[in-house]
Each structure stands twice: as structure tokens, then as C-alpha cells.
Amino acid sequence: MEGPDQFFNDHAVWLHIPLAVLVVFVIELLARHSFAGVFEFITHHTIPFFYNCLVVYLIYSLTFLVRRRTFLRTLITGLLLILGVVNGVILLSRVSPFGFTDLTMISDLLTMKGSQYVSGALTAVIVIAIILFFVYVVLLFFKGQKQKGKWPFPLRLLAVAVSIALIPGSTVFLRSQHELSAYFGNLAQGYSDYGFLYGFGTSIFSRGMSKPWNYSKKSVKKVMSDTDMGQTVWINGKKVNVVVVLLESFMDPQDVKYLSMSKDPIPYFHSLESNYSSGYMEAPVVGAGTCNTEFEMLTGMSMQFFGPGEYPQKTILKKVQSCESYASDLKKLGIKSHVIHNNGANFYSRQNAFSKMGFDTFTSKEMLDITKKEYNPIKTWPTDDILIDSTKAAMDATKGKDFVYTITVATHGNYPDYKVFTNPDVKVKAKGKDQALDYKWEYYVNMLHREDQWIKNYIKMLDNRNEPTLVIMFGDHVPSMDLTNQEVKSGDIFKTKYITWNNFGMKKEDADLTSYNLVADMLGRLGVHGGTVMNYHQKMLENGTKAGSLTYMRGLKMLQYDLLYGKRYAYDGKNPYPATTIEMGLNDIKIDRIYTYDNRVHLFGENFTRWSKVFVNGKQVSTKYKSGQHLSISIDDVRQGDKIQVSQMGSGDDKLRTSNKVSYTAPAVNNE
């Protein structure tokens, strides 16, 4: 009697069809977390759904090339479902779906276990399940049934080759018919519209930048000569501090049509908006993807030229010698540059990225004495209060003027779907929405209300320094609230707001800008010119060329490709903007003295944080954080004469900064 394996293999050409549909259905169910969401996808995006099914079906054709067909079919099915499970788990905790770039961020993801992203228990369950699957596959390889092909191998190989070739062929055709898209401005929406497998596949094959068809030294030089802005002449004849502040997930809640609030939650923000240059800012992402808005903001380069889900700070900036940015442009004018951030130094490879961009110092959370009390009400992210003094310290540490980039986190998602504030300062109602979304908006708006006070305190600190200063604050993307274009007053969920402040009488000139030309425009108003991309944006804006238009983007792509992937014709073979050996933090970690009591060795000193770890003879030992001046270790971990140091530790066992070295003296033993 014919067994099920034999039957399936004999009729695989037809049975692969329902199997492919089932696999895609399950993957989409894992991504959307509801049957209703899957059926909505099938109903409204029917062609993309069946395209995903076709891809899986054609991948199954590989089984016809081997004798162990059940083994290979099981392996393919398992690998596809593993991708679906990983994506589904990730989407429980963040907005951005799983992409190929995430595989380059394993170190970042591992550092988040047990955090608001991935619990340690869930990580263990996933790892165990994957191990068991591969054990089963190995057993199947050795014990499974072998199938002899009915057709000659050359004929099967030709058929499979034609089948696999249908994947790129059908992709190109459906893109030409606008049923699929090669670029996702909103990664989550792209996956939602076109399916996980298409989105993930695009993140693999559409990476980096394509070479402009007319790329040459002559073309690059022409773009540069056409956009030369001349020499820098500072406004009022004096250099000024430039402070750029990323307001995490910050949007004006009054722009959401269905929200009603008991009072204005961000009055100080609105006062700045009324009195200083402001406007809408078009970001490259929605709901997540902070570092891509950051990349545009600091370099003037556009994410439009990269593939879906790509993070240039994790990819190309790990390969290039350096990346020209506004920090490196201003360095040529004698301006020191600093980054202040209350999150990890290595997340999104920021330490490397900021070094490539030419920043001088980077004060990350590992350098900050953030106590457990200094967190938001749901204990997922620090408050931003510590950033005020940290920004002041960075600016006070230099004699001249500064370029500062401060990154906040207090209003970061996810937002709780349960009530947090018993008596909220701002009462919020999301008309026509369910209770869960009501609670999310109430929490978010009240956190904005607190952040508004933070903005006021931050500006007050800068004003009290009595140095001419320009501040540019912007929301990196709208919050992850599933907003649509129809639900916001701007008509575009890619638009957030920016505001400015200055204390030297700079004229108010409102304009809607983008994250890749905002800083260039503001520097131009200060009279600052000279950067390759900076000049380009300033000339385009001066000419009235619309950002995003073919004319605007053509030249930008030429310069961006040349600086990141090309021969750097713009620099004539030189490297005028070298990477820096970035200094982590501002202050030395110092061990002043060591005492031994109660079976513990106690270290007293300066600038310890919760990320400080003690090393004995170069080996890390278990460390207890007591305060910014006090750490302790077990007496069993140290012996007479051992060398003790303290290091601030980033992810991946990266020593960000290390203290002086002190020899341990064991307490005298009383033998009486």
C-alpha cells in the first residue's frame, strides 16, 4: 500500500499548491495576529497574496532535484515558518517587521533579552523549538524515504531553473503593474500591503544604492559646481552653537483629527512654534525606524535610494572609511561636536556611525548615572531629565562653539493598552476607537505633556549659558498608533513637526522641509556653507526646487552614491572628512580607594554607572552597583596584589571607557 510520503511525492506538482497557500496563510497569521487580518489581506491585496504563494510553490520545485524530497520539503517549510515565527514575535514588541538587516543586528537583539522587546523565557522557548526542529530534520535526512525521479535529471534541472527564473520575472512584471513596490517609505505598511515573504525577500535583494546611469567624475563635479554656495560668513559675524534634538515619536496630538483633549498638552512647544521658525518635516519612516531619520538629519542623504528595511548605520557605514556629515562639515569651521543619548552606545551601531560621521564625543546611557527611579511610569524607558545636564556638560567642556545632537527616549513606544494614570493631567478621548487605543493615547499624550516641560527646561538651560545658540527640535516619526493619512490634519503620516529657538534675533521663516534638508537649510540661514551635500540642499532650496522631485533627487543621488559607494570624485582622491576616534563620555572613571568588609570588596570613586563592571587582572567579575561613587565585588574574586579596573560596558562586551588601575591590598589577618 502506498504511504502518505510516497503519495505526496508522486503528486507533489499539484499538492505543493495547497501547501504553499497554507504556509503563506500561517506566516501572515503570525504577522497579523488575527484571522480577520489575514482575510483582509487576501481580500484587499489578492495579487500580492497569491504572488507570495507562487514564490513558495516555486521554491518547493527544488525538491524535484533530490531523492530525499520529504527531507527537503520539510526543511523548506520549517525555515519559512521559522521566519514567520520570528517576525510574529518581533511584531508583538515593535512596529517594524523582521528584515534581512535584523540578521546584522543579532548583537543588538541579544542585548535586549529580558527587556521590553524580548523576554528571556520567550528567547529560550524559540531557541529550543528551533533546535528540536533541526534535530528532526537531521533524522529525516538519514532515515527518511528516498524518491527516484520519473524524469531524467537534466530535464528536471531545466524545469526547476525555469521555475526559479519565474520569481524575478513575475516580480518585475507586478512592479511594472504597480501591484508590488520596490520601495517602502513605511516598512510596516509595505509588509502589510505586499506580504511578509515579499517584504523579507526585498530586504535581501534590494540593498544599498544603485549606480546612477551617468555616474562619472565629470557628472559629480558638475553637480558640485552648479550648487557651490561660496564661503561661510556667520550671521552677525559670530559663530553660534547649533543644537539638534531628536524628540522620540513626537507629534502634535492636535494634528490627530479624532482626538479630543481637556487642554493643550504641549503649550510650550506651541509657543516656540508661534515665535520661531517651524513647520512640518517629512520623515522617511512611520512608527519606528528612528536611526533612518537620524541618518538623513545628520548627513543630508536620503533613505529613498536604499532598499526596504535597510539601516545604513548598520550596513554601509560599517564599510566606508568615513561619512561626511554636518558634524564633520562644522569641524572644518572649528566647531566641536557631541552626541548625548540615554540609550545604548552600540544600538544601531551608533558608536561606529557617529565616529564615521566625525563626532568628537558620545555620551551614551553607559556613561550616565541613570537610576531605576529615573524611568517612565511603565519602566520601559528612562526619562530625559538627565540629558539636560549632560548637554550642558558637553558644551561647557569646550572653549569654542559646539554642534550637539541630543536624542530623547521618554516618549518611545510601545504604549500600554491599559490605564496608567489614575488622574491624568490631560484627559484624552479617541473618538470612534476602542478602549485599548484610548488608553494608549492617554498615556502617550500625557508623556508628551511631560516632555513639553522637559523642552522648556532644556531651552532654559541653553539660554542661561549666555552663548548665541540655535536649537532645532524635530519628531523622528509619528507614534505607532496605526494612523492613516485621513486621520491627520497634514494628510500625510510621514510628516511630523520641527521647531526652532534662538537667542540672537534670527528671523522667523516658516517652511515645510524634509529630514534630509532641514539642518542644511538652518545652517544656510546662519551663513554656513561648504559641505558637499550641505551646499547641494542649500542651492536647491534657494532655487525653489521641490524636495522629492526628479530634479532635486537626481543630483542628490549622484553625490550620495559617490560619497558612499563610488570613487569619491567629490574629494579628488583625498579624505577631507576622516572618521574620529570618538571619546565615550566626558569624564574619566576613577577608583579613589578600596575597602574590604563584610566579605565584599568595595570600590569608591567617580563616574560609576549601572553599566560599570569591575575587572580583576583583566577578567570581568560579578559587580554590584551601589551608586555613582560605589561598586562592590565578592572577596572571593580578588587576591593580594591583583590589578583592579572599572569599565563602562556596552553591548557585546564592548569596553567603552576604562578607569585607572589600582592594586588590591588584602586586609591584615589578626592571628591572636
FIPA-512917 format. One line per field, with one value per residue (C-alpha): x, y, z. Coordinates in Angstrom, 3 decimals. Example, Ala and Ser with C-alpha at 12.3 -4.5 7.8 and 13.67 -1.06 7.14 Angstrom:
east: 12.300/13.670
north: -4.500/-1.060
up: 7.800/7.140
% end
This chain:
east: 0.000/1.261/2.305/1.497/5.054/5.049/1.627/2.662/5.888/4.054/1.572/3.818/3.329/-0.302/-0.079/2.565/-0.163/-2.331/0.828/2.218/-1.102/-1.208/2.367/1.737/-1.540/0.188/3.049/0.583/-1.448/1.686/2.389/-1.120/-2.067/-5.640/-7.589/-9.507/-6.244/-5.248/-8.610/-8.460/-5.033/-6.331/-9.398/-7.729/-4.304/-5.234/-2.488/0.336/-1.055/-1.013/2.385/3.732/2.080/3.654/7.108/6.728/5.387/8.338/10.794/9.264/10.254/13.799/12.616/12.431/16.228/16.916/15.975/15.258/12.243/10.391/13.507/13.986/10.283/10.234/13.381/11.962/8.639/10.358/12.705/9.840/7.760/10.736/10.987/7.263/7.523/10.458/8.552/5.425/7.323/9.128/5.823/4.498/7.013/7.821/6.258/8.961/8.707/11.611/14.005/17.336/19.103/17.977/20.339/23.192/21.764/21.898/24.222/21.699/18.799/20.644/21.308/17.536/16.576/14.699/13.844/10.723/11.471/12.251/11.852/14.480/11.835/10.499/14.020/14.657/11.420/12.217/15.782/14.702/11.981/14.440/16.959/14.300/13.236/16.754/17.252/14.123/15.334/18.692/16.946/14.711/17.752/19.233/16.019/13.605/12.323/14.212/12.366/13.597/12.666/10.377/12.018/15.719/17.732/18.699/15.025/14.158/17.027/15.779/12.217/13.383/15.635/12.688/10.534/13.048/13.517/9.795/10.328/12.316/10.314/6.958/8.348/9.447/6.139/3.984/6.100/5.554/1.820/2.076/0.796/4.115/6.553/10.341/10.424/8.628/8.563/6.745/8.325/5.457/2.893/4.923/4.954/1.265/0.344/2.610/3.101/5.939/7.812/7.908/8.977/11.689/12.901/13.083/15.151/17.665/17.956/17.249/20.112/22.442/22.225/22.055/24.686/23.396/23.408/25.597/27.935/31.371/33.869/32.606/28.992/29.892/31.990/29.219/26.684/29.129/29.965/26.286/25.491/28.511/27.377/30.630/32.370/30.872/30.002/28.420/25.269/26.117/29.776/29.896/29.887/26.910/26.174/23.938/21.891/19.802/17.337/15.559/12.207/11.361/7.969/6.935/3.960/1.469/-1.564/-3.797/-2.996/-4.914/-8.467/-10.218/-8.509/-10.183/-8.176/-9.100/-6.308/-3.334/-0.811/2.215/1.774/5.487/6.047/3.260/4.739/8.050/6.146/4.475/7.606/10.424/10.920/8.918/6.938/6.201/9.100/8.787/10.469/11.418/9.645/6.409/6.027/9.616/12.996/14.474/18.013/16.984/15.507/18.683/20.844/19.048/19.131/22.879/24.179/21.654/21.450/18.142/16.807/14.830/17.866/18.236/16.325/13.373/14.266/17.889/19.725/22.756/24.304/24.333/25.439/27.383/28.707/30.493/32.322/33.263/36.263/34.124/30.797/30.583/28.021/27.131/29.371/32.393/31.435/31.308/34.549/36.332/34.997/36.428/33.196/33.378/30.595/28.882/26.138/24.057/21.738/20.150/20.183/22.928/26.064/26.061/22.371/22.039/25.871/25.722/29.207/30.699/28.308/28.993/32.724/32.409/30.383/33.156/31.663/34.152/32.323/29.400/27.756/25.532/23.498/26.510/28.209/25.161/24.264/20.640/18.961/15.950/13.841/14.531/12.246/8.832/5.721/5.741/9.520/10.394/12.439/14.398/13.054/15.042/15.880/19.489/20.079/19.832/22.862/24.693/24.220/25.396/28.457/29.424/29.139/30.940/33.818/34.932/36.228/34.617/31.222/29.571/27.397/25.292/22.962/20.692/18.474/15.493/13.594/10.909/8.002/9.155/6.607/5.134/2.228/0.166/-3.371/-4.390/-4.887/-1.666/-2.589/-5.358/-5.730/-4.078/-3.003/-4.618/-7.829/-7.881/-10.603/-10.031/-13.435/-14.701/-11.819/-11.769/-10.816/-7.338/-6.440/-7.980/-5.550/-2.615/-3.370/-3.965/-0.554/1.204/-0.369/0.437/4.032/4.119/2.840/5.794/8.170/6.869/8.087/11.404/11.722/11.127/13.796/16.230/15.809/16.136/19.475/20.774/19.519/21.239/24.595/24.555/26.059/24.436/22.648/20.292/18.157/16.425/13.955/12.067/9.890/11.632/8.347/4.725/3.956/2.986/-0.784/-1.794/-2.625/-3.780/-3.351/-7.045/-6.752/-4.098/-4.506/-1.369/-2.836/0.475/1.563/5.192/5.030/5.984/6.795/10.017/10.511/13.477/14.691/17.473/18.685/20.273/17.330/17.264/14.345/11.280/10.849/8.432/8.831/7.864/11.070/12.396/14.667/17.424/17.410/16.252/19.693/21.255/18.566/19.062/22.843/22.349/20.331/23.325/25.557/27.287/28.259/30.899/29.747/29.251/25.652/25.000/25.737/23.513/20.456/21.016/21.225/18.143/16.146/17.463/16.315/12.885/13.336/10.834/12.352/11.484/11.141/13.138/15.337/16.095/16.752/18.812/21.740/21.426/21.660/24.780/26.561/25.297/26.414/29.816/30.432/29.169/29.710/31.631/35.149/34.694/35.354/33.997/37.136/39.688/41.064/41.556/39.690/38.892/36.385/38.176/36.480/37.246/38.442/35.287/35.584/32.918/31.679/33.361/34.736/37.294/36.161/38.241/38.878/39.877/40.070/39.189/37.896/37.184/34.428/31.510/33.087/32.826/35.431/34.068/35.329/34.791/35.429/33.826/31.557/30.348/27.042/24.776/26.829/30.116/31.826/34.880/37.795/40.374/43.601/41.679/38.831/35.308/33.781/30.257/29.672/27.056/26.216/25.604/25.776/27.708/30.557/30.343/30.664/31.323/32.535/32.884/36.030/36.452/37.127/40.274/43.659/46.543/48.274/45.591/45.045/41.550/39.900/36.374/34.979/31.696/30.368/28.346/26.632/28.773/31.261/32.498/34.599/33.524/35.728/38.091/39.303/42.732/44.310/44.594/46.426/44.401/45.759/44.165/43.254/45.691/44.786/44.693/46.198/45.768
north: 0.000/3.474/5.527/9.243/10.317/8.306/9.635/13.254/12.861/11.235/14.121/16.925/19.112/19.583/19.121/21.827/24.329/23.947/23.509/26.819/28.582/27.098/28.156/31.730/31.824/30.728/33.207/36.054/34.874/35.033/38.544/39.952/38.081/37.539/35.566/38.733/40.460/37.637/37.583/41.362/40.998/38.340/40.427/43.803/42.623/39.465/39.594/40.127/37.245/34.838/36.181/35.088/31.697/31.434/32.144/29.392/26.986/27.671/27.228/23.802/22.864/22.418/19.143/17.586/17.756/15.439/11.946/12.946/15.019/14.758/15.949/18.988/19.855/19.695/21.819/24.475/24.534/24.739/27.539/29.592/29.079/29.962/33.267/33.748/32.950/35.324/38.066/37.432/37.561/40.759/42.398/41.735/44.270/46.671/48.141/47.307/43.767/41.342/42.110/40.844/43.775/42.390/39.476/42.004/43.239/39.957/41.538/44.326/41.902/39.670/42.630/43.249/39.856/40.352/43.903/45.487/43.759/40.081/38.215/35.718/32.972/33.606/33.611/30.212/28.713/29.872/28.574/25.167/24.833/25.624/23.102/20.376/21.145/20.775/17.542/16.205/17.339/15.611/12.381/12.732/13.129/9.839/7.843/9.402/7.834/8.353/9.048/8.304/10.930/9.892/12.356/12.422/14.737/17.197/17.673/18.173/20.648/22.643/22.695/23.835/26.513/27.874/27.790/29.704/32.228/32.953/34.564/37.625/37.684/37.841/40.355/42.760/42.389/43.006/46.009/47.445/46.987/48.683/45.567/45.426/48.170/48.198/50.977/51.077/54.502/52.823/49.410/48.079/49.223/47.702/44.293/44.674/45.511/43.024/40.204/39.119/36.915/39.609/42.196/39.981/38.991/42.616/43.394/40.761/41.613/45.371/46.569/49.509/52.052/51.544/53.320/56.393/55.637/58.670/58.364/59.812/62.294/64.882/64.392/64.661/67.772/69.405/68.843/70.346/73.379/74.027/74.014/75.818/78.244/80.080/80.735/80.717/84.122/83.669/85.599/88.762/87.910/85.436/81.663/80.154/76.859/74.545/72.076/69.417/67.475/64.306/64.090/60.401/59.596/63.216/64.579/67.333/65.441/68.285/67.127/63.884/64.530/62.016/63.080/65.371/66.649/68.557/71.097/71.804/69.117/70.866/74.616/75.432/73.593/75.661/78.899/78.070/77.192/80.614/82.646/80.899/79.203/75.989/73.751/70.207/67.843/64.830/61.782/58.578/56.295/55.874/54.463/53.176/53.409/56.286/55.759/56.266/59.676/60.292/59.283/61.751/64.501/64.259/63.563/65.212/61.929/60.325/56.903/56.867/55.443/52.434/49.169/48.437/47.935/48.916/50.755/52.457/52.827/49.016/48.381/50.846/52.903/49.772/49.576/53.134/54.935/57.894/59.540/63.287/64.824/68.225/67.407/66.933/69.985/72.158/70.661/72.446/75.680/74.895/73.562/70.611/68.025/65.879/63.253/62.867/59.851/57.907/54.597/52.138/53.227/50.260/50.035/50.601/50.639/54.249/54.391/53.355/55.533/58.685/58.066/57.753/60.982/62.859/63.445/64.128/62.752/60.431/60.351/57.265/55.697/53.662/56.939/58.288/57.535/56.687/55.203/52.893/55.767/57.789/55.772/56.358/55.167/51.743/51.296/50.717/53.822/56.409/59.897/62.563/64.785/63.616/64.833/68.487/68.500/66.131/68.508/71.436/69.479/68.657/72.293/73.571/71.178/73.126/76.667/77.397/76.766/73.355/71.198/68.984/66.147/65.095/62.018/61.590/58.387/59.226/59.159/55.923/53.168/50.685/52.378/50.460/49.418/49.683/52.660/54.018/57.459/57.494/61.260/62.255/65.878/65.781/63.852/62.248/60.642/58.854/59.264/56.173/53.996/51.138/51.362/49.939/52.691/55.237/54.140/54.216/57.780/58.862/57.529/58.959/62.429/62.703/61.677/64.421/66.813/65.898/66.149/69.636/70.691/68.981/71.051/74.195/73.200/72.290/75.662/77.452/75.719/76.802/80.350/80.613/79.755/83.171/81.962/82.512/79.247/77.843/74.870/72.578/70.092/67.534/64.455/61.487/59.804/59.685/57.228/53.629/54.151/52.782/56.276/56.813/59.824/60.592/60.813/63.560/67.225/67.276/64.485/62.600/60.287/60.749/64.349/65.360/68.860/70.699/73.794/76.069/78.506/81.044/83.842/86.156/87.551/85.134/85.935/83.673/81.966/79.047/76.309/72.681/70.683/67.125/65.336/65.332/69.095/70.635/71.083/72.265/74.916/76.151/76.230/78.227/80.795/81.083/81.768/78.370/76.712/74.353/70.773/68.629/67.655/70.772/73.020/70.903/71.254/74.952/75.629/73.508/75.343/78.703/77.832/76.777/73.186/70.903/68.252/64.803/65.966/64.258/67.337/67.539/63.838/63.237/65.346/64.200/60.582/61.360/62.897/60.316/57.401/58.995/59.531/56.140/53.642/55.388/56.611/59.815/62.072/64.872/64.636/64.234/61.068/62.594/62.104/65.586/64.251/61.410/59.353/60.291/58.212/59.107/59.690/57.905/60.229/63.340/62.379/59.807/56.832/56.936/54.497/56.536/53.880/50.279/48.904/45.323/44.467/42.079/39.649/42.262/44.448/47.977/50.399/54.114/56.628/58.777/58.399/54.847/53.845/50.810/49.698/49.753/46.384/45.517/43.702/41.806/41.144/41.821/39.395/40.674/39.685/39.959/43.583/45.227/48.845/50.828/54.404/56.625/56.546/52.988/49.481/46.174/42.676/39.410/38.996/35.587/37.259/39.084/38.278/40.256/42.300/41.786/44.695/46.167/48.384/49.537/49.718/51.062/48.176/48.395/45.512/42.685/43.049/46.312/48.380/51.939/53.630/52.300/53.630/53.864/50.624/50.004/47.173/45.332/45.154/42.414/43.300/42.195/38.941/39.035/35.743/36.437
up: 0.000/-0.916/2.156/2.648/1.837/-1.362/-2.323/-1.687/-3.645/-6.569/-6.734/-5.480/-8.562/-7.520/-3.760/-3.467/-4.391/-1.235/0.847/-0.431/0.251/3.762/4.543/3.388/5.315/8.533/8.046/7.546/10.547/12.678/11.367/11.704/14.897/13.728/11.125/10.285/9.393/7.054/5.287/4.935/3.311/0.910/0.069/-0.458/-1.688/-3.542/-6.164/-3.618/-1.536/-4.455/-5.535/-2.139/-2.660/-6.113/-4.683/-2.081/-4.710/-6.996/-4.117/-3.486/-7.040/-5.700/-4.158/-7.629/-7.906/-4.967/-3.899/-0.285/-1.252/2.064/3.870/1.634/1.642/5.436/5.651/3.315/5.160/8.531/7.519/6.095/9.233/11.454/9.613/10.181/13.885/14.380/12.569/14.610/17.895/16.885/15.937/19.420/20.713/17.884/14.761/12.223/10.826/10.559/7.715/6.481/8.134/11.504/10.931/11.110/14.412/16.355/18.909/19.461/19.753/22.216/24.471/24.612/26.071/29.263/28.227/26.798/23.500/24.031/27.318/28.361/28.661/25.171/23.755/25.395/24.028/20.485/20.619/21.995/19.343/16.557/17.913/18.076/14.518/13.176/15.132/13.448/10.026/10.521/11.494/8.458/6.246/7.400/7.984/5.508/2.301/-0.943/-4.187/-7.662/-10.238/-13.087/-15.455/-16.397/-14.160/-16.969/-17.778/-14.096/-13.733/-16.714/-15.346/-11.922/-13.448/-15.417/-12.278/-10.184/-13.005/-12.789/-9.375/-10.558/-13.789/-12.039/-9.548/-12.264/-14.085/-10.994/-10.047/-13.507/-12.958/-9.527/-7.803/-5.917/-4.965/-4.767/-2.159/1.181/2.760/5.627/6.161/8.266/5.704/2.878/4.561/5.351/1.749/-0.041/2.442/4.685/2.230/-0.440/2.119/3.570/0.115/-0.945/2.149/0.951/-2.721/-2.740/-0.575/-0.908/-3.718/-7.445/-9.502/-11.381/-15.117/-15.863/-12.879/-13.687/-12.313/-14.773/-13.631/-9.940/-10.468/-12.476/-9.713/-7.228/-9.353/-10.070/-6.348/-4.908/-2.211/-1.618/1.665/5.154/6.573/10.001/10.799/12.748/12.143/15.058/15.352/17.151/18.864/16.859/18.913/17.162/19.323/18.233/20.015/20.012/18.413/18.941/17.075/17.769/19.122/17.982/14.448/15.061/13.918/16.172/19.431/21.943/24.920/28.054/27.422/25.212/26.223/24.675/25.247/25.317/22.038/20.505/21.852/20.164/17.015/17.070/17.737/15.874/12.509/12.336/10.020/9.008/8.417/6.139/7.711/5.866/8.359/10.297/13.801/14.037/12.340/14.331/13.087/9.458/10.218/12.195/9.229/6.972/9.575/10.235/6.722/4.405/2.490/1.554/2.522/-0.717/-2.524/-0.203/-0.146/2.172/5.804/5.381/8.128/6.565/10.002/10.235/6.654/4.525/7.448/8.657/5.341/4.381/5.838/6.793/6.046/5.603/7.936/9.319/12.288/10.020/7.927/11.032/12.324/9.475/10.954/14.383/15.879/18.300/18.057/20.675/20.885/24.051/24.321/27.172/25.322/24.388/22.542/20.199/19.365/15.611/15.671/16.761/18.243/14.913/12.910/14.903/14.621/10.839/10.837/12.621/16.082/18.866/21.907/22.567/25.980/25.908/28.718/29.798/30.721/32.577/36.175/35.405/38.461/38.336/39.664/36.529/34.255/32.769/34.648/32.958/33.488/29.840/29.020/31.011/31.408/29.578/32.549/32.711/29.145/30.196/32.473/30.113/27.189/29.310/30.441/26.854/25.785/28.882/28.219/25.137/24.810/21.459/19.942/19.681/17.467/19.736/18.797/21.673/21.352/23.699/24.520/27.094/24.620/22.959/22.305/22.844/24.582/27.171/26.270/29.911/32.224/33.742/35.090/37.700/37.403/34.131/33.672/30.241/29.702/26.271/24.186/20.887/19.251/17.499/18.729/21.216/24.879/24.316/21.858/24.220/26.924/24.525/23.501/27.097/28.101/25.044/25.282/28.979/28.300/25.636/28.277/30.497/27.554/26.836/30.276/29.516/26.327/28.374/30.900/28.130/26.416/29.773/30.380/26.975/27.442/30.829/29.226/27.551/24.280/20.871/20.168/17.542/18.544/16.030/17.540/15.474/15.809/14.212/13.245/14.336/17.157/16.468/16.663/13.239/11.999/8.434/6.158/6.521/10.306/10.458/9.553/7.399/5.257/5.451/8.281/7.212/8.382/11.896/13.093/13.776/15.887/16.475/19.095/19.127/21.379/18.814/16.867/13.956/11.644/11.761/8.390/8.395/5.797/5.338/4.947/4.999/7.432/4.801/4.157/7.464/9.050/5.777/5.452/9.018/8.603/5.413/7.358/9.697/6.699/6.923/3.622/2.296/2.825/-0.267/0.464/2.531/-0.441/-2.669/-0.423/0.119/-3.607/-4.367/-1.704/-2.901/-6.437/-5.185/-6.378/-4.660/-2.412/-3.706/-7.305/-10.045/-10.494/-6.769/-6.220/-9.375/-8.228/-4.618/-5.691/-7.729/-4.736/-2.257/-4.411/-4.958/-1.242/-0.036/-2.858/-5.623/-6.197/-4.187/-7.138/-4.952/-2.818/-5.649/-4.122/-0.678/2.576/3.895/6.448/8.303/10.966/14.550/17.464/19.286/23.027/25.014/27.707/29.030/32.416/33.479/35.528/38.670/41.505/44.573/47.251/48.042/51.341/52.377/54.813/55.242/52.707/49.988/48.307/47.986/45.349/45.872/43.153/40.482/37.456/38.070/36.451/36.312/33.328/35.268/35.641/37.711/36.096/38.142/36.237/33.039/33.812/34.426/37.759/39.115/40.098/42.290/41.562/44.730/43.464/41.111/43.620/44.947/43.464/45.182/44.304/46.176/48.268/46.603/43.236/44.272/45.838/47.266/44.566/41.903/39.497/39.609/36.994/36.194/32.662/31.328/29.277/26.098/24.334/23.048/25.938/24.464/26.855/26.190/28.780/31.452/34.782/36.332/37.576/41.323/43.129/45.735/49.259/51.326/54.910/57.544/59.287/63.082/64.328/68.026
% end
